[in-house]
Amino acid sequence: MDLDFSPQDAAFRDEARAFLAESYPKALREKQRNEEALTKEDYFSWHRVLAAKGWSAPSWPKEWGGTGWTPTQKYIWSEELARADAIPVLPFGVAMLGPVLYTFGTEEQKARFLPGIRDGLVWWCQGYSEPGAGSDLASLNTRAERIAGDDGKEYYLVNGQKTWTTLAQYADWGFFLVRTDPAVKPQAGISFLLIDMTSPGVTVRPIVTLEGGHEVNDVFLDNVKVPVENRIFHENQGWTCAKALLQHERSGIAGVARSKRGLERLRQMARTELADDSGPLIADPFFRRKVADLEIDLTALEYTELRTLAGESSGRGPGPESSILKIKGTEIQQRLSELALEAAGHYGAPYLRGLPHNAGAIGPDAAHGVAGVYFNTRKTSIYGGSNEIQRNIIAKLVLGL
């Protein structure tokens, strides 16, 4: 794989950089600068700008709005997004459900759902985890019983609970794993359903996390009627869709470009002179070694991600390397947040909830909110399939154990 920038790639980089500088919504930039919570419309405002440019779904087939970019161009785009501190397009529709739809969906389902995902018109959430089924996802208990409706159509009657459902408070639709045959082995009795979140019987309850944020939710399904036509792929074969979706999700979790940007910020924090005149933290050889070790691991992960991009562009979907990306990417994110908290020192301890940027914050700007990021990042090694499960996948599919 040739990673040298050709003249065409250099021109694309300049185009991407200029586009971000000119087109990123100013109101969104101001909210980020003030560390204000982003709304549904904030996320969609940027998504729709990208859709108008034709850049909202870089990895999709061109017939459904994909860009046809090379692996190098995808790499350049992720780098420029991070460089500009632009929020990414939310993954639930574009990066997760989209590939399942254009791979397993019927032509009618593709035509119905893909345009809304691509254009930023429909917000999706993921209904996978349950209180008793997280890493062991195949043990899920949400039931879907097939019934005949009064209108002559067939429906699934869905009952159960999903948890840790990210940003479900904004969702218009959700994709859910449900059990349609309890009499067979767990993986063989699961179906993949698309559920309108405004359906009677759907209840979303917030879960406030340790740092005070409302990012995840419980979702309760009480006799929710779902048309059979909203099932993707065959009944009781939804596990095939689930595995494909998780591979795409895990590849995206790595977040290499944003970790590189975070590493730059960490160095800036560590160069700040301390109040006790002991000098900047970066002068400490022990801390400097931690930063160097992190950068080495991040560089190695970057090349693994590039190989994965090259494989996808050749028509091969993400495989077990997505588990490697997920493990190392989330571990690096956690180490980065730990070092940022260490660099902030005692200024990182006060975490003032609900205050705008610099409104009563203690210490330098760089220290504001690092404790919240640290706490929130503890979850990255769990979601998308815990890192322990990913090691089992690698042992089986790569090492043959």
Secondary structure, 3 states (H helix, E strand, C coil): CCCCCCHHHHHHHHHHHHHHHHHCCHHHHHHHHCCCCCCHHHHHHHHHHHHHHCCCCCCCCHHHCCCCCCHHHHHHHHHHHHHCCCCCCCHHHHHHHHHHHHHHCCHHHHHHHHHHHHCCCCCEEEECCECCECCCHHHCCCEEEEEECCCCCEEEEEEEEECCCCCHHHCCEEEEEEECCCCCCHHHHEEEEEEECCCCCEEEEEEECCCCCEEEEEEEEEEEEEEHHHEECCCCEHHHHHHHHHHHHHHHHCCHHHHHHHHHHHHHHHCCCCCCCCCCHHHCHHHHHHHHHHHHHHHHHHHHHHHHHHHHHCCCCCCCHHHHHHHHHHHHHHHHHHHHHHHHHHHHCCCCCCCCCCCCCCCCHHHCCHHHHHHHHHHHHCCCCCHHHHHHHHHHHCCCC
